[in-house]
Amino acid sequence: MTYSLNWDLDSLFSGGIHSAQLKAKFTQLKTDTASLGDLLDRWDAASDAPDFPQFRKLITQLQAIEAGIGQAGLFITAVGSADIQNPDVAPMEARLQTLSTQVKTVSDKLEKVLVQVPDKTFTAMLAQPDLQPIAFNLTEMRDEGKELLDDKTENLINQLNLDGKSAWSSHYDSLVATVSVPFHDASGNPVTLSAGQADNNLLGNADPTYRAHLLPAWEKAWTDKEQLFADTLNHLAGFRLTEYKAHGIDDFLQEPLKQNRMSAQTLKTIWRVVDDNKQFLLDYLDRKAALLGKKHAGWQDVEAPLNLPGSQEHHFTFDEAAAFIIKHYGEFSPKMAALAQHAFEHRWIEAEDRAGKAPGGWMESAPETDESRIFMTFTGSPNDVSTLAHELGHAFHSSVIGDLPFLRQGYAMNVAETASTFGELIVADANVKAATSDAEKISLINAKMDNPVAMFLNIRARFLFETRFYQLRQKKLVTPAELNELMLNAQKEAFGHDLSTYSPHLWASKLHFYIDEPAFYNFPYVFGYLFSLGIYAKAQQTGNFEDQYIALLRDTANMSTEDLAQKHLGVDLTQPDFWLNGVALIKRDVAEFMRLTDPLVKSANGR
């Protein structure tokens, strides 16, 4: 099969960013939101009893509006990611933000109204057949309402957010579009790299000398604009902290934990497991450095490919990558394979390697049409195949819950990373097994180690940085120099002071620090990775795990994270045992890497 490298957005809204269909959708959503507000103003729980037809209508309408917001949001994000220089995207983003704020104002009011409903009446409402599937979500809304301020104040906060937290988050995208890195190509000819291109080369270029020269050029590009990024980060965090304080929240981790439906004890256990079990990854990095002829790896080497003599890194065409993913998905789950094939055939994926695209990769759902769209830059490396498998895992998750009520589709970020990482694990293992020589297997295990190194070391550093930044931001504006110092110290602590170079401007270059919702866009990745490892281990031990796996995914927005694990896996996430099962799989890979590379290191040392 031959598949397109470019996605189809016209099936969502035809005509690009100025789509008449998109404008009509905005008009419809605005009208429906006003209608919803009127319906809520007239609603009375007592007179609506015992069957609550008006409340059921209200919830149905709210879900339809939020699905429409999601559909429009995906389209606008997609257009902007594919062309970061498009000047017409920002006004449409602002229009969507305004509309989203209006919807949130009504939703906030609904949450407060539910607080006033007597417990007995609320229980009777949840017993309605069409409300039972979203009973957990409605209860969440009612609990949220208990923390809200008066309507006038909440409305003011929502309106201010348009030029506050959300605005600063959007401003970051505008700043990144201006970042360029003057450098040279493999032949030494001058080139100017976009932020996305430079990031891809810094992490993925096979030439260690090229990477070593690129890192200071990369750091300088962010240094030149560090004050602008510091202003953005300070004001975004400042707005968030002020909003927390207004709601009586002193602990800045309280909301991120609640949004992820997980307990502080679970997070504490995860970090204890990570810190107690990172030495073998540091040993792996030292071995990788030795293979590169260095005493210690530099920041630019941590996720770099490892092409040894006798190893020919397999370069995938996009069509080969698609066939590889479909085949190996199918060995575990025919339904996963079918979804992946559907995504390729129906052009859900934007993968072309070209200038002008945003850095990174993502998947977002189109809830009204039960589709997804995937954004990435495909260069043909095994890592790119894993990234593609990762995003298709997200798409599979969305596909198996597409028939559920929209409120039941609102899974949190931590469990969102479960299906994606699971899909990535399937393909990474398949890559290693397909190796035809020890040299190739070493290179592929090295590529597979990107995830655990990122989770245990890089993302650990991001969490340490962000925690300390928020502690300092509660007291003062944080200067660029202080941000650099916080990041550098966090990286040294997480990596055991074992690297030869670091990236002190990661706080500026990493989008995750600037996302308005959710905050602390880091620890959910570690949760999702280790959670998926535990599930992967169980799948390898259990025949016909597909149905059990899908049942777990369908419950991801229907209970707390701890209850989800207990119900479907029979494990206690507040204890280390389950997490250590995942660590054991990583240690197995590292042990194989060490075994295969021992002769190479001994030979280099003359033994």
N, C-alpha and C positions, 0 to 999 in steps of 0.2 A: 504493500500500500504506500501511496505517496500522500503525505499530509502537509498542510499549509503551516508555515511558521508564523502566520499572522491570524489574529482572532477575528471573529465576526461579531461586531457590536450592533450592526443594523437589525439583528433579530431582537435586540432589546429595545432600542430606539433608533429609528432610521434617520439619517441626515446629519450625523455628527453632533457637535456640541450645540448647534443651533437647531436641533431637531424640533419639528413642529409637534411630534408625539410627546417629546419631553416637556415642552411648554404646556401642552394639554394636560399632562400628568400633574404638573405643578398646580394648575388651576383646579383640577379635580380634587387634589389632596387638600388644598386650601379650603375649598367648599365643604369637603367631608369633615375636616377638622372643626370648622365652625359648627356644623351640624352635630358633631359629637359633643362639643361643649354645651350646646343647647339641650341636648338629650340628658347630659349629666346634671345640668342645672334643674331639670324637671324631675329627675329620678328620686323616688322615695322607696326605701326598702320595704317598709311595712305595707304600703298599698300595692307593691309589686308582688308580694307573697300570694300564694305559696309556690307558684311556678316560675316567677321572676322573668317574664318574657322581655321586659324592657332592659333589665340588666344583661341578659344574654345577648340582646341586640346591641347593646352598648359595647360589650366585650368583643363581639364579632366585628363591629365597625372599627374599634381601636386596632385590632390585629390586622385588618385590611389596610388601614392607613400606615401602620408601621412597616408592613411588607412593601407598600408602595414607596416609602422613604428609602428602604433598603435597595429596591430595584433602581431607583434614580441615583442613589449614592454610588452604587457599583459602577453605573455607566459613566458618571462624571469622573470618578477616580480612575477608571480605565483610560478615558481619553487623556487625562492629565499625565498618567504614568507613561503612556506611549509617546507623548510629546510634551516634555516638561517646559518647552518654550511657548506653548500655546497660550496667548494672553486672554483668551475667552473662557478659560476653565475657572479661574479664580472668581469671577462674578457669579458663575453658576453655582460654585461651591458656597458662596455667601448666601445666595438665594435659598439653597437647600438648608443651610444652617438656620436661616430665619424660620423656615417652615418647620424644621425639626424642633426648634425652640417653642413654637406655638403648640406643637403636639405634646412636648414635654410638660408644658404648663397645664394642659388638660389632664395628662397622665398623673402629674403630681396632685392635682385636685382630686382625681379619682382615688388615689391612694389615701388621701386624708378623709375622703367620704367613707371609705371602707373601714377606717378606724372607728367611725361613729356607729357603724352597724353592730348591733348587739351580737355577742358570741353565738347565741342560739340561732339567730337569723342567718348569720354568716355560714354556720355549719349547714343549715338547710339549703343555702344557695349552692354550696360546693357539692351537695348531693345531687344536683341536677345532672342528668346523664351527659349533656354536652359540655358541662363545666368540670366534671370529674377528672378528665385528662389533664386539666390545667389547675387543679386544686392547689398543688404545691406553688405554682407561680402566682396565683392570686393571693395566697397566704404571704408570700414574699412581698407582694405589693402592699398588703395591709401592714406588714411589719415596717416597711420603708416609710409608710405614712406616719408612723409614730415619731419619726425623727424630723419630720418636715416642720418648717416655720409657717407662719400665717400665709395665706394665698398671695397677698400683696408683696410680701418680702420674697417669697419663692419666685414669683413672676419677675421681680426686679433682678434677682440673681441670674435667672435664665436669660433675661435680656442683656444684662451686663456681660454674660459669658460670650456673647456674639463678638464683642470687642475685647474679650479677656482671654480665658484659657483657650477657647477654640480658635480665636484670631491669632494668638501667638503660635499655636500649633501649625496653622496654615502659613504663617509668616516664615516658619522654618523651611517649608517647601520652596518658598520664593527665594530664600537665601541660598539654599543648596543649588538651585538652578544657576546661580551666578558663580559657583565654585568651579575653577578649572585648574588643571595641573600641567604646567609646561614640562615636557619631558622629551624622550626620543623613542623611536621604534627599535626593533631588534637590529636594524642596520645602522643605527646611530643617527638617523634623520630626525630633525625636530618635529614633534607632534604636540598637540594640546589635547589632553584627556579630560573628559567630563568626570564628575565625581564618581559616577557609576562605573565608567570604564577603568578609572584608576583603582577603585576598590576591587574590581574583579581581577585586575592584574596583580595588585598587591597580595591578594590571597591565593591566586591561582596560577600565576606565571611559573613555568617550570625552571626558569633560569635564576639561580640564587643571586647572581651578581645583579641582574636586572632588578630583582626585588629589593636588594640591599640599597641600590641607588634610588629606587622609587620611594622608599619610606621617608627619607628626609624631605623630598619634594612634596610628598603627600602631606606631611606635617606642616610644612611651610604654607601650603595652600590654605589650611585651616587656621594657622597662626595669623595670617594676613587679615582674617575676618573674625578673629576670636572674640573681639569685643561685641560684635553684632550677635554672635551666637550666645555669648554670656548674657547679654541683655534679654534675649528671647527666652532662654532657660530660666533665668531669675524671675521674670514676670509671669511665665506660665506656672511655675511652682508657687510663686507668691499668691497668685489668684487662687490656686488650689488650696493652699494652706488657710487663706482667709475664709474660703467657703467652708472648709472643715471646721474652723473655729466658730463660725456662725451657727453651725449645727451641733456645737458642743463636743466636737471630736478633737482630742489632743494627740492621739496616736496616728501618725500618717500612714501606718500600715493597716489600720482597721478597715478602711474602705476597700483597698485592693484585695485583702483577704476575703471580705464579704462578697465582693464581685466575683471572686473565684470559688465561692461556696466551700471554702476550706478553713480549717482552724489554725490558730497560731501554733498549736502543738505539732500539727503535721508539718508545718514549715520548719519549725525548730528541729524536728527529727530529720528532715531531708538535709538541712545544712550540716547537721552533726555527721550524718552518713557521708556527705561530700567531703567535709574537712578531714574526717578520719580515714578516708580511702582515696586520697589524691596522690599519694607518693608514687604509686605504680605508674601513674600518668606522667609524673615528672621524670621518672626513670625512662619512660618511653620517649619523652622529648629529648632527653640527653642522648639516647641511642640514635634518634633521628638526627640530632646535631652532629654526632660522630660520623654518620653516613654522609653528611654534607661536608665533612672535613672541618668541623668547628667544635669548640669545646662546649659552647652553649648555643642553643637556638635563639634567634632574634624574633621579635614580634612578627616580622614578615615571613618567618619560616614555620610558624606554629601550624597553619593550615595549608601549607604549600604542598604541591605534589612531590613525590619522591620517585624520580626516574633513574633507576640504577643501570649499570652496564648489563646488557643482555635483556633488558626490559623494554618492550615496545608498548608504551601506553596506548591502549585501544582508543581510537578516536571514533566516536559514534556520530553518524548522521542523525538528523532528527527522526527520520523514519526508522532507523535501527534502534534508537532509544525507545520509540513507541512500541515496536515489536518486542523488545526486551522486557519492558515493563508489563505489557499485556500478558506475555507468556508467564512471567514469574508471579505476578498477581494471581493468575489463574491456578497456579499450583497450590495456593492457599485458599483462594476464594474465587469461584467463577463469577460471583456478583461484582467483586472488585475489578476483575478483568473486563467485564462487560461495560462497567461505568467508564473505565479508562479508554476503551476503544470508542465509546460514544463521544467522549470529550475530544479525542483526536479527530474523529470523522466530522463532528459538528463545529469544529473550529472554536473551541472554548479557550485556546491557549495562544498567548502572544509570546513568541520565543526568539524573534529575529535579533541578531547581534548587530546593532547599529548605534550610532551616536544619537543623542537627543532623548534617550529613554531614561526613566528614573532608575536609580540603583536598586538592587535587591529583588526579592520575589514575594508574591502573595497569591492567595486565593480568596475570592469573595463570592458569595451566593447571590443569585437573582431569584428571590423568593416567589415572585409572582409567576414566573415561568418555570420554576423548579429546575434551574440551570446553575452553572457556576462559570466563572472566568478565572483564568490563571495567568499571571504575569511573571516573566522571568527573562533572562538573556541566556540563550543556549549557545555554548561554544564547542560542544562535543566531548567534553571531558567526562569521566565517570562521575565526578562530583555533580556535574550538571544533570546527569541521568538521575542521581539520587535526589537532587532538588526537585526535579520534575515529578518523581515518585512521591516525594513529600507533599507537594501541592495537590497531586491527584488523590492522596490519602485524605486531605481536607475535603476535597470534592466528594469523595465517597461518603464521608461522614454526613455531609449536607444532603446527599441523595437518599440516605436511608431514613432521614427524619422529615423529608419533604412533604409527606402525607399527614404529618402531625399538625395540630393547631400551632399558629405562629409563635405563641408564647412558649410552647414546648420546644421550639427550635433555638431558643436563646441560651445555648450552652456557653459556659465560661471559657476563658482563654486557656486555663490549665488543661482541661479535658479536651479542648479543641486541638491541642498539640499531640494528643494521644494517637488518633487515627493517622495523622500526617507522619509522625515518627515511625509508626508501625509500618506504613507503606514504604518508607525509606529503608527500614531495616530489612524488609523482604528483598529489595533490589540490591542493597549493599552486600548482603550475604550471597546473593546469586552472582554478583560480580566476582567476589573472592573465589567462589567454587568454580567459576568458569576460567580461572587463571590456568595458563598452559605451562608456566615455569615458576620456580621459586621467586625469581626477580619480579615477575609480574604480580605474584601473590603479595609480596612485600609492599609493592606500590599500592595495591588495592586495599590491603589492611590499613595502610597509612591513611588512605582516603576515608576509610570507614571510621578511623579514630577522630576525625574532625568533630563529630558530634559529642562524644564524651569529653574531649578536651574543651570544647566550647562550653558545655554544661558545667563541668566541674571546676574549670579554671577561668575562662573568659567571662561567662555570665555570672559566676561567683564574684568576679571583680566588679562587674557592673552593679550588682546588688550592693556590695560593700560601698562603692562610690555613691550610689543614689541614696542609700541610707544616711551616709555621713553628710552628703550635700543637703538633704532636707533638714537634718539636725542643725546645720549651720545656717541654712536659709531661714529658719524660724527666728534667728537672731539678727540677720543682716543680709545685705546684698553680697553675693559671693563674686569675687573678682576672677578674671580669666586665669591669673597666676594661681589663685587658690584652687580653682577647678582643675587646672593641670596637676597641681600637687596632690589633690584628692584622688584623681584618677591614677596617677603614677603610683602612689602608695597602695591603692587598692589592687592594681595589677601585680605589684611586687609581692603583696601578701598572698594573693590568690595563687600566683605562680611560684611561690616559695623562693622569691628573689633569685630565680634560676635562669632568667632570660638575659641576653646580651643587649637587647634593645627593647623599648616599649613604645606605646602609642599614647602619650599624655593627652592628645586632643581627641581621643575616642568619644569624650563627652560631647564634642561638637559634631563629629561625623556620623554618630550612631542615631538614626531616626528614632529609635525606640524611646529615647529620653524625652522626646518632644511630642509624643502622641498624647492627645488630651484625655482620651479614655480608651483603655484603663490606665491608671498610673502603675508604676513599677512593672513595666513591660519586660520582666526578666525572669523572676522566679517561676512563673507558670511554665516557661520552657523547660526548666529543670524538672519540675513535677511531671510534665507531659512525657519527657524523654524517659525518665525512670519508670513511670507508670506503664508506658508502652513496652519497655523492656520486660517488665514483670508479666505483662499480657503475652508478649512474644514467647517468653519461656514456657508459659502455660500452653500456648497454642502448639508448640513443638512437642509437648508431652501428651496432648489430647487430640484424638482423632475427631474430624468433623467439628472443628471449633467455630466455623463460620456463623452459625445461627446464634451461638452464645455471644460471640463478638458483636454482632449486629444488635442483639438485645441490650448489651451494655451501652452501645452508642446511642440507641434510641432513648435511653434513660438519662443521658448526660445533662439534660436541663430539667430533670424531674426530682432531684434530691440533692443533698449535700454530697460533696466529694467522698467523704468518709463513708456515708451510707451506700453510695454507688459501689465502692470497692467491697464493702461487706456483703452487699446483695449478690453481686455478680462474680466476685472472686473469693469471697470468704476470708478477707484479710483486714487487719487493723492498721490503718495508715499512720497512726500515731506511734507505732512501734517500728523499730528498724528492720525487722526480719524480711518483710516484703521488698523493701528497697535494696537490701543486700543481695537478694536473688538476682536483681538486675545488675548490680555491681559485679557479681560473679561472671556474668556473660562478657562484660568488658574486660575483666582480668584474663579470661580465656583468650580473647583476641590479642591482648598485649603479650601474653606468654607465647603465643604462636609467632608474633612479630619478633620477639627477642630470640626465639629458637632459630628462626630463619635467618636472622641478621648476625647471629654470633660468629659464624665463619667469616663474614665480611669484615667485622670489626677486628677480629684476631689477625686476619690477613693484613689489614691496614696497619696494625701495630707490630707487624713482623713476627708474630708468634705462630 
